[in-house]
């Protein structure tokens, strides 16, 4: 059976009819066009009825198929109730379609019918984003501090801040199974059919069940100076006041003096974590070597380029390298350090230069999470 006449074919038929072409000639042209695409051509009677206006009438009310149970007004009502229920739940429970249908007092339909209708306006069941939990005071602090950034020069964070630093704990796979598990965990999707979902090669190991021992872990403190990674120091055990004191008086001040010249004071951007950065030992060490910390809002990893760029960039570059099947902890640390130092200046400068725009996005979000993430 030949498909219905498309909108383009109807337009072509009307144009040819206006040029005094007969229905037979129009039918021949449409038939030839479809034959070139291996599509069955229309019947001559179909073309005649379309030209007369008996069928394929433009603007006519659709009478084919089942009548719609949900009107546009019903759909808007369900969407309004959905927003109200989610606001009332405060993220502490799930809101399902059955509850929305019942509270909206619309005609009773199956939830799948409502689901298909809501997809037309972009509403679907989605996994929630995992973000830091902030109090209203924390959001106000983010707005107050980020509002001041718009008065800073465009090159403030890239060229005028002496260092941007943070620390992170890395899992280090030292044997083949751990390396394979880490690569599988980084996979975000597959091109597959629904029936291939449980086939080998299409599944992903769980992050909570049957965990694989990576082999080792290491805590790293890194600093960006002049849009290059100049400090990549592995901490002895854990991040604390003593470790912060040794870092400030050792690798960090040496790198600052080498790459930012000798100065009475250095301005650095660091995390607001009270462990290490804000403890008494850390403050005393910074005052002793002349380091001043740039004011930084709490719970704001989305503003630190090491959090939103560097850690993921190092992991991605490490995964792309041809690593040996087995690798000692010392060898892995050396390779990771070389990888971080090798990131080009232009790449880091592009990431750091986004800090002002991200701060403006935080202000626009009222101190909440920005849409960029």
C-alpha positions in Angstrom: 0.0 0.0 0.0 1.4 3.4 -1.0 2.0 5.9 1.7 -0.2 9.0 2.1 0.7 12.1 0.1 3.2 14.2 2.1 3.0 18.0 2.6 5.7 18.5 0.0 3.9 16.4 -2.6 0.7 18.3 -1.9 2.5 21.6 -2.4 4.0 20.3 -5.6 0.6 19.1 -6.9 -1.0 22.5 -6.2 1.9 24.3 -8.0 1.6 22.0 -11.1 -2.2 22.4 -11.1 -1.9 26.2 -11.1 0.3 25.8 -14.2 -2.6 24.0 -16.0 -1.1 20.5 -15.6 -3.6 17.7 -15.8 -4.1 15.2 -12.9 -2.5 12.5 -15.1 0.6 14.6 -15.6 0.8 15.4 -11.9 0.3 11.7 -11.0 3.1 10.7 -13.4 5.5 13.3 -11.8 4.7 12.1 -8.3 5.0 8.5 -9.3 8.4 9.0 -10.9 9.7 10.9 -7.9 8.7 8.1 -5.6 10.1 5.4 -7.9 13.6 7.0 -7.7 13.4 6.5 -3.9 12.0 2.9 -4.1 8.7 4.1 -2.6 5.3 2.9 -3.9 3.7 5.6 -6.0 0.2 7.1 -5.3 -2.9 6.0 -7.0 -4.4 8.3 -9.7 -7.7 8.4 -7.8 -5.8 9.6 -4.7 -4.2 12.5 -6.7 -7.6 13.4 -8.2 -9.4 13.5 -4.9 -6.6 15.5 -3.3 -6.7 18.1 -6.1 -10.5 18.4 -5.7 -10.2 18.9 -2.0 -12.1 15.8 -1.1 -9.1 14.6 0.9 -5.9 16.0 2.4 -7.6 19.3 3.2 -5.3 21.8 4.8 -6.5 23.1 8.2 -9.2 20.5 8.6 -9.9 19.1 12.0 -8.3 15.6 12.5 -11.1 13.0 12.7 -8.9 9.9 12.3 -7.9 7.7 15.3 -9.1 7.6 18.8 -10.3 10.8 20.4 -7.9 12.4 22.8 -8.9 11.9 26.5 -6.5 14.5 27.8 -6.9 18.0 26.5 -4.2 20.7 26.6 -5.9 22.2 29.6 -5.7 18.9 31.4 -2.0 18.6 30.6 -1.2 22.1 31.9 -3.1 21.2 35.1 -1.1 18.0 35.6 2.1 19.9 35.0 1.1 22.6 37.6 0.3 19.9 40.2 3.6 18.2 39.4 5.5 21.3 40.2 3.5 21.9 43.4 4.0 18.4 44.7 7.7 18.5 44.0 8.0 21.8 45.9 6.0 20.3 48.7 8.2 17.1 48.8 11.4 19.2 49.2 13.4 16.5 47.5 12.7 14.0 50.4 10.5 11.6 48.4 9.6 10.7 44.8 6.6 12.2 43.1 4.9 9.8 40.6 2.4 10.3 37.9 -0.4 8.4 39.7 -0.4 11.0 42.4 -0.3 13.9 39.9 -3.3 12.4 38.0 -5.3 12.0 41.2 -4.5 15.4 42.6 -5.2 17.2 39.3 -8.7 15.8 39.0 -8.5 15.2 35.3 -10.1 12.2 33.5 -8.6 9.0 34.8 -6.1 7.6 32.3 -3.2 5.2 32.5 0.1 6.8 33.7 1.8 5.8 30.4 -0.7 8.1 28.5 0.3 11.0 30.7 3.9 10.1 30.4 3.8 10.3 26.6 1.9 13.6 26.8 4.4 15.1 29.2 7.3 14.1 27.0 6.0 16.5 24.4 6.8 19.4 26.8 10.1 17.9 27.9 9.0 16.3 31.2 10.3 12.8 31.7 11.6 10.6 34.6 15.3 11.6 35.1 18.0 10.8 37.6 18.5 13.7 40.0 21.8 15.6 39.9 24.0 15.1 43.0 25.1 18.5 44.3 26.4 19.9 47.6 23.7 20.5 50.2 23.7 24.2 51.1 21.8 26.2 53.7 20.2 29.5 52.8 23.1 31.3 54.5 25.6 29.4 52.3 23.6 30.5 49.1 23.6 34.1 50.3 27.3 34.0 50.9 27.8 32.6 47.3 25.7 35.5 45.9 27.5 38.2 47.9 31.0 37.0 47.0 30.3 36.2 43.3 28.5 39.6 42.9 31.9 41.3 43.6 33.6 39.3 40.8 32.0 41.4 38.0 34.1 44.3 39.1 37.3 42.3 38.8 39.4 42.6 35.6 38.9 39.9 33.0 42.4 38.6 33.5 42.2 38.6 37.3 42.0 34.8 37.9 44.3 33.9 34.9 47.1 36.4 35.5 46.7 38.3 38.7 46.0 35.6 41.2 49.3 34.0 42.1 48.0 30.4 42.6 44.7 28.4 42.5 45.0 25.2 44.7 42.9 22.3 45.9 43.4 18.7 47.0 41.8 15.4 46.0 42.0 11.7 46.8 42.6 9.5 43.8 42.1 5.8 43.5 45.1 4.2 41.8 44.6 1.0 39.9 47.9 -1.0 40.1 46.8 -4.2 38.4 44.9 -5.3 35.3 41.5 -6.0 36.8 41.4 -2.7 38.6 42.4 -0.8 35.5 39.7 -2.5 33.5 37.1 -1.8 36.2 38.1 1.9 36.3 37.7 2.2 32.5 34.3 0.4 32.6 33.1 2.8 35.3 33.9 5.8 33.0 31.6 4.6 30.2 28.5 6.8 29.9 26.5 5.0 27.3 26.2 2.4 24.4 24.7 2.3 21.0 22.4 -0.7 21.5 18.8 -2.0 21.2 16.6 -2.5 24.2 17.1 -6.3 24.0 20.9 -6.0 24.1 20.9 -4.3 27.5 22.1 -7.4 29.5 24.5 -8.7 26.8 28.2 -8.7 27.5 29.9 -5.5 26.6 26.7 -3.5 27.3 26.7 -3.6 31.1 28.5 -1.4 33.6 29.8 -2.5 37.0 27.9 -1.0 40.0 29.6 1.7 42.1 28.2 0.3 45.3 28.0 -3.5 44.8 30.9 -5.9 44.3 33.5 -3.2 44.6 37.0 -3.8 43.2 40.0 -2.9 45.3 41.9 -0.4 43.2 45.2 -1.4 44.7 46.1 1.9 46.3 44.8 5.5 47.0 46.7 8.7 47.1 45.9 12.3 48.2 47.2 15.0 46.0 47.5 18.8 46.5 47.8 20.6 43.2 48.2 24.3 42.4 47.8 26.2 39.1 50.4 29.0 38.6 50.5 31.1 35.4 47.9 28.8 33.9 50.1 25.7 34.3 50.2 23.0 36.9 53.3 23.8 38.9 52.6 22.0 42.2 51.5 18.3 42.3 52.4 17.1 45.7 51.4 13.7 47.1 50.4 14.0 50.8 52.0 11.5 53.2 48.7 10.3 54.7 45.7 12.6 55.0 45.0 16.3 54.7 45.3 18.0 58.1 46.8 21.0 59.7 50.3 19.5 59.8 50.2 18.6 56.1 48.9 22.1 55.2 51.8 23.7 57.2 54.4 21.6 55.4 52.8 22.3 52.0 52.7 26.1 52.5 56.3 26.3 53.8 57.6 23.8 51.3 56.4 23.1 47.7 53.9 25.9 47.4 56.1 28.9 48.5 59.0 27.6 46.5 56.8 27.4 43.3 55.4 30.9 44.0 58.9 32.4 44.4 60.2 30.6 41.3 57.3 31.4 38.9 55.8 34.6 40.4 59.1 36.3 41.5 60.0 37.3 45.0 57.2 39.4 46.6 56.2 40.4 50.1 52.8 38.6 49.8 51.1 36.2 47.4 47.4 36.0 46.7 46.1 32.4 46.3 42.7 30.9 45.8 42.0 27.9 48.0 39.1 25.8 49.2 37.1 26.9 52.3 37.4 23.5 53.9 38.2 24.1 57.6 40.5 21.0 57.6 43.9 22.2 56.7 43.1 25.4 54.9 41.3 27.2 57.7 42.9 25.6 60.7 45.3 27.5 63.1 48.4 25.7 61.8 47.5 26.5 58.2 46.8 30.2 59.0 50.0 30.6 60.9 52.0 29.0 58.1 50.4 31.3 55.5 51.1 34.4 57.6 54.7 33.3 58.1 55.5 33.0 54.4 53.3 35.9 53.2 50.4 34.0 51.6 47.0 35.6 51.6 43.9 33.6 50.7 41.3 35.1 48.4 37.8 35.1 50.0 36.0 31.9 48.9 32.4 30.8 49.5 31.6 27.6 51.3 30.5 24.5 49.4 31.5 25.9 46.0 33.4 23.2 44.0 31.6 24.4 40.9 33.7 27.6 41.0 37.1 26.0 41.4 38.8 25.1 38.1 40.6 22.2 39.7 37.2 20.7 40.6 35.3 21.4 37.4 38.3 20.8 35.0 41.7 19.6 36.3 40.8 16.4 38.1 38.7 15.1 35.3 41.2 16.2 32.7 44.1 14.3 34.4 41.9 11.2 34.7 41.0 11.4 31.1 44.5 11.8 29.9 45.7 9.0 32.1 43.1 6.6 30.6 44.1 7.5 27.1 47.8 6.6 27.7 49.1 3.1 26.9 49.8 2.1 30.5 51.5 -1.3 31.3 49.3 -4.2 32.5 50.8 -4.0 36.0 52.2 -0.8 37.4 53.6 0.0 40.8 52.3 2.8 43.0 55.5 4.8 42.6 55.4 4.4 38.8 51.8 5.4 38.7 52.4 8.5 40.8 55.2 9.6 38.5 53.1 9.1 35.4 50.2 11.1 36.9 52.5 13.9 37.9 54.0 14.1 34.4 50.5 14.0 32.9 49.4 17.0 35.0 52.5 19.0 34.3 52.1 18.4 30.5 48.6 19.9 30.2 49.0 22.9 27.8 48.7 26.5 29.1 46.0 27.4 26.6 43.8 24.6 27.8 44.1 25.6 31.5 43.7 29.3 30.6 40.5 28.6 28.8 39.1 26.7 31.9 40.3 29.3 34.4 38.9 32.2 32.3 35.4 30.7 32.8 35.4 31.5 36.5 33.8 34.9 36.1 31.0 33.6 33.9 30.4 30.8 36.3 30.2 33.3 39.2 27.7 35.3 37.2 25.7 32.1 36.7 25.7 31.5 40.5 24.3 35.0 41.0 21.6 34.4 38.4 20.7 31.1 40.2 20.3 32.9 43.6 23.3 31.1 45.1 22.1 27.7 43.9 23.5 25.4 41.3 24.3 26.9 38.0 22.7 25.6 34.7 26.1 25.1 33.2 26.5 21.9 35.2 
